[in-house]
Amino acid sequence: MCDYCAKAQQVPDYPLYQAQCKTCTVRAMAHGLPFWQSKREGTLMPAYVNAMQAAFGDEWRTWHEKVKTEHARIGEARGLL
């Protein structure tokens, strides 16, 4: 976890990301439209799967679970859950 991710633990919409930080990538995906569309549709949309595969390769399913967890954390921190 980088300094930006640490700050994002306190501020759910923290706007900064480190390019090579996988946790930052998880945060970005959790905030992103492709994940939101997948959640809304109840299925993993191609745009989301493609982005996850580009970011995490063959391990994208493992990281998808982290995106879901981060999305829930962000929503809870915002008071949306």
Secondary structure, DSSP 8 states (H G I E B T S, - for coil): --HHHHHHTTSTT-----TT-HHHHHHHHHHSHHHHHHHHHTS--HHHHHHHHHHHGGGHHHHHHHHHHHHHHHHHHHT--
